[in-house]
Amino acid sequence: MTVDKELEKLSRLTPPAATPEARARALAAAMQAFDTAENNAQAAQGNAKGWRQSSIINWIWSPVMNKKFLAGSALATLLVIPAAGYLAIELTRNGLPITDQTEIAGNLSKSEASKQPAVAAGQPVTVAPQAPAGNDSLAEQSVADAQAPQDKEASALAKPDASQTSEFDANAALTNKAEGSAAALGAAKRSAPAAPGIVPQRQLAEPMAAIAPSPAPPVEGRVQMQLDPNRERFASAAANPIKSVATDPVSTFSADVDSASYSFVRRSLTGGAMPDPQSVRVEEMINYFPYDWPGPDNADQPFKATVTVMPTPWNRDTELMHVAIKGYDIAPATTPHANLVFLIDVSGSMDEPDKLPLLKSAFRLLVNRLKPDDTVSIVTYAGNAGTVLTPTRVAEKSKILSAIDRLEAGGSTSGAEGIEAAYDLAKQAFVKDGVNRVMLATDGDFNVGPSSDEDLKRIIEERRKDGIFLTVLGFGRGNLNDSLMQTLAQNGNGSAAYINTLAEAQKTLVEEAGSTLFPIASDVKFQVEFNPERIAEYRLIGYETRTLNREDFNNDRVDAGDIGSGHSVTAIYEITPKGSPAVMNDDLRYGAADKVPAEASDSAHQGELAFVKMRYKRPGEEKSALITTPVSDGNAVATVDAAPQDVRFSVAVAAFGQKLSHVAAVDTYSYQAIADLAAASRGTDTFGYRSDFLGLVRLADGLSQR
């Protein structure tokens, strides 16, 4: 009774700060009390020997710790803990059932928990990340495993004397209170429904330091995230070959306004490594830069083509045919209302500084760019999909930004389920005659549910019929699935970009917001027919993953690329004039005459080098329209220097991309020559993109000589 009264009195006092000596005494007293209770406990039912049900670890641990020569000394830690660890390993190796392993871990955690220092007033409480639903015991095990090494001072144990009882009791009481609070917090997290990746606001307000859980045995329902730094996946595509005009005079391909490849290349070079050749898509590198191509005067004809024929800088016996397309630029005041759904990957693989944290900052920039009447929704996915934010007007910006700020990463990646949920939400808030777009932000690691490129391609193809566009934003490195990003973008009326810096997010989502968000045409296709009387051979530079069959050009059911407001698209052919020593294919012995199109033999077209055609659909329309542009000697310039400044710079970028992807045509063209061509055509460089390009060329030059 005296002890009870003393405890009651002490409970009303403000506990003193814990000292190492007090912690040691608390541990010794706790171990002694535990062993006393163990020895005096009644036998559990069903146990013939009369022992209390316990794990084998406690059976070994308690008697040893009760020995006087071990109690209160560091020898307990040095001898018993390694022995227990070795025994646990042996039990696992010998096939001990997982339930027994968990019991052992749970009992160990109870013993180790008693070693923890008391929590001083005002000190943050550490809480381990929440385990998946249904694995509460594993969550407790992870907390215990993570906390065990923290108290390095607990090895200096001492038995408390009467004069120190009050200090020990006060610390013990406060420790119990703190443990109860942590348990209550964990219970609240488990019981409160929340979308994947979302953290309750009250939880964010509490000061806490995350404890990384130690590895646990693989258990059904618990995902083991092990990232291979070399798991980046790129679509494999060989460079376009040289084609003979006599046998194959027509080239057909889909528009590509993506820019992801340039960012990949920049990331690799600035990181001190040459890029993977498969990551280099030359057309994306060319189209990364803004150009001042002449645009159409009004929206009635949304595109204008400008063609320039010039000598090839890397081959004196060939020429370049440079085709530049500029889309109509919608004035900001007339942009339609936007219904945007942010589909955000919050899986465990996104828990890197250049992934989810950067993603959140990028979307904050975009929200600040939108108009008050635009709407934003947020869907997250990790294991399963969840709606974080229902359609909300940008006028309530603080609500949107708060939802973004609360996102956290953890779990597996059920991308297909997230895609379905996002499209459902976009359809629910569909804006007629407006912009309806899903913005998928991910590292591309979809590993739960339908996850193959073909499965996800099918899902995207089915949902694009609803008139909803797609933007795919890639983040991070080491686990990036560029191949999947390209598949989704190309088959979902979409575009793809890669964001590895906040400056890149600013460029993609703010400076180029019009071309990123507001489409002016879909299913944009190009077809070029060369005149065999003038041109012997041609080679399309880039667009390897965008080539189409000749008959696809007039087939409105065949999907192609989309172009946004003010977008520019550039395509470059290396062409070999008839009679040039650079011709690679011999003339045909038989049937060459019947391969010549009737139009080419017509005297009215003798001055033409080629004929450029473009098909497109206006948003919401099913029937395509046609634009044509003949290419003649009037489009040619005599020297490289006579070509327009933007044309020369884009040619320098094309040479650089080919050299990085090991195209044989530019083997003898040096990095220095590329830098000289780019420097001479840099012109007005408002945002510094062209200066940065020159830096990348110099980096590649240095790295290639190692």
C-alpha positions in Angstrom: 0.0 0.0 0.0 2.9 2.3 0.8 4.3 1.8 -2.7 0.9 2.6 -4.2 0.6 5.8 -2.3 4.1 6.8 -3.3 3.3 6.1 -6.9 0.1 8.1 -6.7 2.0 11.0 -5.2 4.7 10.9 -7.8 2.2 10.8 -10.6 1.2 14.3 -9.8 4.7 15.6 -10.0 6.4 16.9 -13.1 8.9 14.2 -14.1 12.6 15.1 -14.2 14.7 14.7 -17.3 15.9 11.2 -17.8 19.6 10.4 -17.2 21.6 7.5 -18.5 21.9 6.1 -14.9 18.1 6.3 -14.4 17.5 4.5 -17.6 19.9 1.7 -16.6 18.2 1.3 -13.2 14.8 1.3 -14.9 15.8 -1.5 -17.2 17.2 -3.6 -14.4 14.1 -3.1 -12.2 11.8 -3.9 -15.1 13.7 -7.1 -15.9 13.5 -8.2 -12.2 9.8 -7.5 -12.0 9.2 -9.4 -15.2 11.1 -12.5 -14.0 9.3 -12.4 -10.7 5.9 -12.4 -12.5 7.1 -15.2 -14.8 8.1 -17.5 -11.9 4.9 -16.9 -9.9 2.4 -17.1 -12.7 -0.2 -19.9 -12.8 0.3 -22.6 -15.4 -1.6 -22.0 -18.6 -4.2 -24.5 -19.6 -3.0 -27.4 -21.8 0.5 -27.2 -20.6 1.4 -30.4 -18.7 4.7 -29.2 -17.5 3.1 -26.2 -15.8 5.2 -23.6 -17.7 3.8 -20.4 -18.8 3.3 -20.1 -22.6 6.3 -18.2 -24.0 8.6 -18.3 -26.9 11.9 -20.1 -26.8 13.7 -16.8 -26.8 12.1 -15.8 -23.4 12.9 -19.3 -22.1 16.6 -18.7 -22.7 16.5 -15.0 -22.0 14.9 -14.8 -18.6 17.0 -17.2 -16.6 20.2 -15.8 -18.0 19.3 -12.2 -17.4 18.3 -13.1 -13.8 21.8 -14.3 -13.0 23.5 -11.8 -10.7 26.7 -11.8 -12.6 24.8 -10.6 -15.7 22.2 -8.3 -14.1 23.3 -4.6 -14.2 26.3 -5.3 -16.5 27.1 -4.7 -20.2 27.9 -8.4 -20.5 24.1 -9.1 -21.1 24.2 -7.1 -24.2 27.5 -8.5 -25.5 26.5 -12.2 -25.0 22.8 -12.7 -24.9 21.6 -10.5 -27.7 24.0 -12.0 -30.3 23.1 -15.4 -29.2 19.4 -14.6 -29.6 20.0 -13.2 -33.0 21.9 -16.3 -34.1 19.2 -18.6 -32.8 16.5 -16.6 -34.7 18.6 -17.0 -37.9 18.9 -20.7 -37.3 15.2 -21.1 -36.7 14.4 -19.2 -39.9 16.9 -21.3 -41.9 15.4 -24.5 -40.6 12.0 -23.6 -41.8 10.3 -22.4 -38.7 6.7 -21.4 -39.6 6.2 -17.7 -40.1 3.8 -17.4 -37.2 6.4 -18.7 -34.8 8.9 -16.2 -36.2 6.5 -13.4 -35.6 5.9 -14.6 -32.0 9.6 -14.7 -31.4 10.0 -11.2 -32.8 7.1 -10.0 -30.7 8.6 -11.3 -27.5 12.0 -9.9 -28.4 10.4 -6.5 -29.0 8.8 -6.6 -25.5 12.2 -7.2 -23.9 13.9 -4.6 -26.0 11.1 -2.1 -25.4 11.8 -2.1 -21.7 15.3 -0.8 -22.5 14.0 2.4 -24.1 14.8 5.7 -22.4 12.0 7.7 -20.9 10.6 10.4 -23.2 11.4 13.8 -21.9 8.6 16.4 -21.8 8.2 18.1 -25.2 10.4 15.5 -27.0 9.0 14.3 -30.4 7.5 10.8 -30.4 8.9 8.6 -33.1 6.4 6.6 -35.1 7.3 3.9 -37.6 5.6 3.9 -41.1 2.3 2.1 -41.1 2.3 -1.4 -42.4 -0.3 -2.5 -44.9 -3.8 -3.4 -43.4 -3.8 -6.8 -41.9 -0.2 -6.7 -40.8 -0.4 -5.0 -37.4 2.0 -7.5 -35.7 4.5 -6.9 -38.4 4.2 -3.1 -37.9 4.9 -3.6 -34.1 7.8 -5.9 -35.0 9.3 -3.2 -37.3 9.0 -0.6 -34.6 10.7 -2.7 -32.0 13.5 -3.8 -34.4 14.1 -0.2 -35.4 14.2 1.1 -31.8 16.4 -1.6 -30.3 19.8 -0.2 -31.4 19.0 3.4 -30.3 19.8 3.1 -26.6 23.5 2.5 -26.6 23.7 3.5 -22.9 21.5 0.7 -21.7 24.4 -1.6 -21.4 25.5 0.2 -18.2 22.9 -1.4 -16.0 22.6 -0.9 -12.2 20.1 -2.1 -9.6 18.2 0.9 -8.1 18.4 1.7 -4.4 15.7 3.2 -2.2 17.0 6.7 -2.6 16.5 6.6 -6.3 13.1 5.0 -6.5 11.2 8.2 -7.1 13.3 9.1 -10.1 12.8 5.6 -11.6 9.1 5.5 -10.9 8.6 9.0 -12.5 10.5 8.0 -15.6 8.6 4.7 -15.8 5.2 6.4 -15.5 6.1 8.9 -18.3 7.4 6.1 -20.5 4.1 4.2 -20.1 2.2 7.3 -21.0 4.3 7.9 -24.1 3.9 4.3 -25.2 0.2 4.6 -24.8 0.0 7.7 -26.9 2.0 6.1 -29.7 -0.2 3.0 -29.6 -3.3 5.2 -29.8 -1.9 7.1 -32.8 -1.1 3.8 -34.5 -4.7 2.5 -33.8 -6.1 5.8 -35.2 -4.1 5.4 -38.4 -5.3 1.9 -38.9 -8.9 2.6 -38.3 -9.2 5.9 -40.3 -9.9 5.3 -44.0 -7.6 7.2 -46.3 -6.6 7.2 -49.9 -3.1 5.7 -50.7 -0.4 8.2 -50.0 -2.5 10.7 -48.0 -1.5 11.8 -44.5 -4.1 13.2 -42.2 -3.6 16.9 -41.5 -3.5 16.4 -37.7 -0.8 13.8 -38.1 1.3 16.2 -40.1 1.0 18.8 -37.4 2.6 16.5 -34.8 6.4 16.7 -34.5 7.7 13.3 -35.3 10.8 11.6 -36.8 10.2 8.7 -39.1 12.0 5.5 -38.1 13.0 3.3 -41.1 11.8 -0.3 -40.4 14.3 -3.1 -40.5 13.9 -5.8 -43.1 11.2 -8.4 -42.1 10.6 -11.9 -43.5 8.5 -11.9 -46.7 4.8 -12.2 -45.7 1.8 -12.5 -48.0 0.3 -9.0 -48.3 3.5 -7.2 -47.5 5.5 -5.9 -50.4 9.3 -6.0 -50.3 10.5 -2.9 -52.3 14.1 -3.5 -53.6 15.1 -1.1 -56.3 17.7 -2.0 -58.8 19.6 1.2 -59.9 19.8 -0.3 -63.4 16.2 -1.1 -63.9 15.5 1.8 -66.3 13.6 0.5 -69.4 13.7 2.1 -72.8 12.0 1.0 -76.0 14.4 -0.6 -78.4 14.4 0.9 -81.9 17.0 0.8 -84.6 17.8 4.0 -86.5 15.9 4.5 -89.7 17.6 3.1 -92.7 18.4 4.7 -96.0 15.6 4.1 -98.4 15.6 4.1 -102.2 13.1 6.5 -103.8 12.8 4.1 -106.8 11.3 1.4 -104.6 9.9 3.2 -101.6 9.2 6.9 -102.4 6.7 7.6 -99.6 7.5 8.1 -95.9 4.7 8.2 -93.3 5.0 9.0 -89.6 3.0 10.3 -86.6 3.7 13.7 -85.0 5.7 13.7 -81.9 5.8 16.7 -79.5 7.2 14.9 -76.5 10.4 16.2 -74.9 11.3 13.5 -72.4 14.4 12.2 -74.2 16.3 15.5 -74.0 15.8 15.6 -70.2 17.1 12.0 -69.9 20.2 12.9 -71.9 20.8 16.0 -69.8 20.4 14.1 -66.6 23.0 11.5 -67.7 25.6 13.9 -69.0 25.4 16.2 -66.0 25.7 13.1 -63.8 29.0 12.2 -65.5 27.9 9.4 -67.8 27.1 9.1 -71.5 23.4 8.3 -72.0 22.0 5.0 -73.0 21.7 5.1 -76.8 18.2 3.7 -76.5 17.1 6.7 -74.4 18.0 9.1 -77.2 15.0 9.9 -79.5 16.4 12.6 -81.9 13.0 14.1 -82.7 12.3 14.7 -79.0 15.6 16.4 -78.6 14.9 18.7 -81.6 11.4 19.5 -80.5 12.5 20.3 -76.9 13.5 23.8 -77.9 11.2 26.7 -78.8 11.6 28.0 -82.3 10.2 31.0 -84.1 8.6 29.2 -87.0 6.0 31.2 -88.9 2.5 30.2 -87.7 -1.0 30.4 -89.2 -2.9 33.6 -89.2 -6.1 32.1 -87.7 -7.5 29.0 -86.2 -9.4 28.0 -89.4 -6.2 26.3 -90.6 -4.4 25.3 -87.4 -1.0 24.6 -89.0 1.5 26.2 -91.2 4.5 24.3 -92.8 7.9 25.9 -93.6 10.4 23.8 -95.6 14.1 24.5 -96.1 16.5 22.5 -98.2 20.2 23.0 -97.3 23.6 21.3 -97.6 24.3 18.6 -94.9 26.9 19.8 -92.5 28.3 16.2 -92.0 28.2 15.0 -95.6 29.0 17.2 -98.6 27.3 14.9 -101.0 23.8 15.0 -99.4 21.2 17.6 -98.4 18.8 18.1 -95.6 15.1 18.7 -96.1 13.9 20.5 -93.0 10.2 20.6 -92.4 8.9 22.9 -89.6 5.3 22.9 -88.5 3.8 25.6 -86.2 0.4 25.3 -84.6 -2.0 28.1 -84.0 -1.4 29.8 -80.6 -4.6 30.3 -78.5 -4.6 33.6 -76.7 -4.6 33.1 -72.9 -7.9 35.0 -72.6 -9.7 32.6 -74.9 -8.4 29.3 -73.5 -11.2 26.9 -72.7 -12.0 25.7 -69.2 -9.8 22.9 -68.0 -10.9 19.8 -66.1 -7.7 18.2 -64.9 -7.2 15.0 -62.9 -3.8 14.6 -61.3 -3.1 10.8 -61.2 -0.2 10.6 -58.8 1.9 7.5 -58.1 2.6 7.4 -54.3 4.1 3.9 -54.3 7.2 3.0 -52.4 9.4 3.5 -55.4 8.4 7.2 -55.4 10.0 7.8 -52.0 13.0 9.7 -53.4 13.9 13.4 -53.4 13.6 13.6 -57.2 10.3 11.8 -57.3 7.3 12.6 -55.0 8.7 15.7 -53.4 9.6 17.2 -56.8 6.3 16.1 -58.2 4.4 17.9 -55.5 6.4 21.1 -56.2 5.7 20.7 -59.9 2.0 20.4 -59.5 1.9 23.4 -57.2 3.4 25.4 -60.0 0.7 24.2 -62.4 -2.1 25.0 -60.0 -0.8 28.5 -59.7 -1.0 28.8 -63.5 -4.6 27.7 -63.8 -7.7 30.0 -64.0 -10.2 30.2 -61.1 -12.9 28.4 -63.0 -10.7 25.5 -63.9 -11.2 22.3 -61.8 -8.6 19.9 -60.3 -9.1 16.4 -58.9 -6.5 14.2 -57.4 -6.3 10.4 -57.5 -3.4 8.4 -56.0 -2.5 4.8 -56.3 -0.3 2.5 -54.3 -1.6 -1.0 -53.9 -5.1 0.3 -54.6 -6.4 3.6 -56.0 -8.1 6.3 -53.9 -9.6 9.7 -54.5 -7.8 12.4 -52.5 -9.6 15.4 -53.9 -12.9 15.4 -55.8 -13.3 18.0 -58.5 -12.5 21.4 -56.9 -12.4 24.8 -58.5 -9.1 26.5 -58.6 -10.7 29.4 -56.8 -10.3 27.2 -53.7 -6.6 27.0 -54.4 -5.6 26.5 -50.7 -7.7 23.3 -50.6 -6.0 21.9 -53.7 -2.5 22.8 -52.5 -3.2 21.3 -49.0 -4.2 18.0 -50.6 -1.0 18.0 -52.6 1.2 18.7 -49.6 -0.3 15.8 -47.6 0.8 13.2 -50.1 3.3 10.6 -48.9 4.9 7.5 -50.6 4.5 3.9 -49.6 3.3 0.5 -51.0 3.1 -1.3 -54.3 2.0 0.1 -57.6 -1.4 -0.7 -59.0 -1.2 1.6 -62.0 -4.1 0.1 -64.0 -6.5 0.6 -61.1 -5.4 4.2 -60.7 -5.8 4.9 -64.4 -9.3 3.6 -64.4 -10.2 5.7 -61.3 -8.7 8.8 -62.9 -10.6 8.5 -66.1 -13.8 7.9 -64.2 -13.3 11.1 -62.3 -12.5 13.0 -65.5 -15.6 11.7 -67.1 -17.7 12.6 -64.1 -16.5 16.3 -64.2 -16.4 16.4 -68.0 -16.4 19.9 -69.5 -18.1 20.2 -72.9 -16.0 22.2 -75.3 -13.3 22.4 -72.7 -10.0 20.6 -71.9 -10.4 17.3 -70.1 -7.1 15.7 -69.3 -5.6 13.1 -67.0 -2.1 14.0 -65.8 -0.2 10.9 -64.8 2.9 11.5 -62.7 5.0 8.4 -62.1 8.3 6.7 -62.4 6.5 4.1 -64.5 7.0 1.2 -62.1 3.5 -0.5 -62.3 3.9 -3.9 -60.6 0.5 -4.8 -59.3 -2.5 -5.8 -61.4 -2.3 -5.4 -65.2 1.2 -4.1 -65.6 2.5 -5.1 -69.0 2.8 -2.4 -71.7 0.1 -4.2 -73.8 -2.4 -4.5 -70.9 -2.1 -0.8 -70.0 -2.1 0.2 -73.7 -5.5 -1.6 -74.1 -6.9 0.2 -71.1 -5.7 3.6 -72.4 -7.1 2.9 -75.9 -10.5 2.1 -74.5 -10.7 5.2 -72.3 -9.5 7.7 -74.9 -12.8 7.3 -76.7 -14.4 9.5 -73.9 -12.6 12.6 -75.3 -10.1 12.7 -72.4 -6.5 13.5 -73.2 -3.5 12.2 -71.4 -0.2 13.8 -70.2 2.5 11.4 -68.8 5.1 13.0 -66.5 8.1 10.9 -65.6 10.1 11.5 -62.4 13.3 10.0 -60.9 16.0 7.7 -61.9 17.1 4.1 -61.4 13.6 2.7 -61.7 12.2 4.7 -64.7 10.0 2.8 -67.2 10.3 5.1 -70.2 9.0 2.4 -72.5 5.7 2.3 -70.6 5.5 6.1 -70.5 5.8 6.2 -74.3 3.2 3.4 -74.8 0.7 5.3 -72.6 1.3 8.7 -74.2 1.3 7.4 -77.8 -1.9 5.4 -77.4 -3.9 7.7 -75.1 -4.1 11.0 -77.1 -1.2 12.1 -75.0 2.2 13.5 -74.6 5.2 12.6 -72.4 7.7 14.7 -70.6 10.4 13.9 -68.1 10.9 16.2 -65.1 14.1 16.0 -63.1 14.4 19.5 -61.8 12.0 22.2 -60.7 13.3 24.4 -63.6 12.1 21.6 -66.0 8.7 21.6 -64.3 8.5 25.4 -64.8 9.3 25.0 -68.5 6.8 22.1 -69.1 3.9 23.1 -66.9 4.1 26.9 -66.8 6.0 28.4 -69.7 4.6 25.8 -72.1 1.3 25.3 -70.4 -0.7 26.2 -73.5 0.9 23.5 -75.7 0.9 21.1 -72.8 -2.7 21.4 -71.8 -4.8 22.8 -74.7 -5.0 20.6 -77.8 -5.7 22.1 -81.2 -5.6 18.9 -83.2 -5.4 15.1 -82.7 -4.2 12.2 -84.8 -1.7 14.4 -86.6 0.1 12.4 -89.4 2.8 13.4 -91.9 3.5 11.8 -95.3 6.3 12.9 -97.6 6.5 11.7 -101.2 9.9 12.2 -103.0 10.3 12.8 -106.7 12.4 9.9 -108.1 13.5 12.2 -110.9 15.3 14.4 -108.5 16.0 12.4 -105.3 17.7 9.0 -105.2 17.5 8.2 -101.5 16.3 9.6 -98.2 16.6 8.9 -94.5 14.2 10.2 -91.9 16.2 11.4 -88.8 14.4 10.2 -85.7 10.8 9.2 -85.3 11.7 5.5 -85.2 8.9 4.7 -82.7 6.4 6.8 -84.7 6.6 5.3 -88.2 3.3 4.4 -89.8 2.3 2.3 -92.8 1.6 4.2 -96.0 -2.1 3.2 -95.9 -2.4 4.5 -92.3 -2.2 8.1 -93.5 -5.7 8.1 -95.0 -7.2 5.8 -92.3 -9.0 7.9 -89.7 -9.2 5.0 -87.3 -5.4 4.9 -86.9 -4.3 6.9 -83.9 -1.5 9.4 -84.1 0.1 12.2 -82.2 -1.6 15.3 -80.9 -0.5 18.9 -81.1 -1.3 21.6 -78.5 -1.7 25.4 -78.8 1.4 27.0 -80.2 3.3 23.7 -80.5 6.0 23.3 -83.1 7.0 20.1 -84.8 10.2 19.6 -86.7 11.1 16.8 -89.0 14.5 16.5 -90.9 15.3 14.2 -93.8 18.8 13.6 -95.2 18.2 13.3 -98.9 20.6 12.2 -101.7 20.2 14.0 -105.0 20.0 11.9 -108.2 23.6 11.3 -109.5 25.3 12.1 -106.2 28.4 9.9 -105.3 26.7 9.3 -101.9 24.0 7.1 -103.5 24.1 3.7 -101.6 21.7 1.6 -103.8 22.3 0.5 -107.3 19.8 1.3 -110.0 17.3 -1.5 -110.7 17.8 -3.7 -113.7 14.1 -4.5 -114.1 11.0 -2.6 -113.6 12.5 0.7 -112.6 10.2 2.6 -115.0 7.0 1.3 -113.5 8.1 2.4 -110.0 8.0 6.1 -111.0 4.7 7.7 -110.0 2.7 9.2 -112.8 2.8 12.6 -111.0 6.6 12.6 -111.0 6.7 12.0 -114.8 4.3 14.9 -115.4 6.2 18.0 -116.6 4.2 20.2 -114.2 6.0 18.6 -111.3 9.5 18.4 -112.7 10.7 21.2 -110.5 9.5 19.5 -107.3 11.8 17.7 -104.9 9.0 16.3 -102.7 5.4 16.8 -101.7 4.5 17.1 -98.0 1.0 16.2 -96.7 -0.4 16.5 -93.3 -3.7 15.1 -91.9 -5.3 16.1 -88.6 -8.6 16.1 -86.7 -10.0 19.0 -84.7 -10.7 18.1 -81.1 -14.0 16.2 -80.9 -14.2 15.5 -84.7 -13.9 12.1 -86.3 -13.1 13.2 -89.9 -9.6 14.4 -90.7 -8.6 17.4 -92.8 -5.6 17.6 -95.2 -2.9 20.2 -95.7 -0.4 19.9 -98.5 2.9 21.7 -99.3 5.1 21.2 -102.4 8.9 21.4 -102.0 10.8 22.9 -104.9 14.2 24.5 -105.7 12.7 27.7 -104.3 13.0 26.2 -100.8 16.7 25.6 -101.2 19.7 27.6 -99.9 23.2 27.3 -101.3 25.1 27.1 -98.0 24.6 26.1 -94.4 25.2 29.7 -93.2 22.4 30.9 -95.6 19.8 28.8 -93.8 17.6 30.5 -91.1 19.1 30.7 -87.6 16.5 28.4 -86.0 17.0 25.8 -88.8 20.7 25.7 -88.2 20.3 25.3 -84.5 17.8 22.5 -84.9 20.2 20.7 -87.3 23.0 21.0 -84.7 20.6 19.3 -82.1 19.8 16.6 -84.7 23.5 15.9 -85.2 24.1 15.7 -81.5 21.2 13.3 -81.0 22.4 11.0 -83.8 26.0 11.0 -82.4 24.8 10.0 -78.9 22.7 7.2 -80.4 25.6 6.0 -82.5 24.2 6.6 -86.0 27.0 5.9 -88.5 26.2 8.8 -90.7 27.7 11.3 -88.2 30.7 9.2 -87.1 33.2 11.7 -88.6 31.3 14.8 -87.5 32.9 15.9 -84.2 31.3 17.2 -81.0 33.4 20.4 -81.6 31.8 20.9 -85.0 28.4 20.4 -83.5 29.2 23.0 -80.8 30.4 25.5 -83.4 27.3 25.1 -85.5 25.1 25.6 -82.4 27.0 28.5 -81.0 26.8 30.3 -84.4 23.0 29.9 -84.5 22.2 30.4 -80.8 20.5 33.7 -81.3 18.2 35.2 -78.7 18.2 32.7 -75.8 15.6 34.1 -73.4 15.6 31.1 -71.0 19.1 29.9 -71.5 18.1 26.6 -73.1 20.5 26.9 -76.0 23.4 27.8 -73.8 22.7 24.7 -71.7 22.7 22.7 -74.8 26.2 23.9 -75.7 27.3 22.8 -72.2 25.9 19.3 -72.8 27.8 19.0 -76.1 31.1 19.9 -74.3 30.3 17.4 -71.5 29.7 14.6 -74.1 32.9 15.5 -75.9 34.9 15.2 -72.6 33.2 12.0 -71.5 33.6 10.3 -74.9 37.4 10.7 -74.7 37.8 8.9 -71.3 
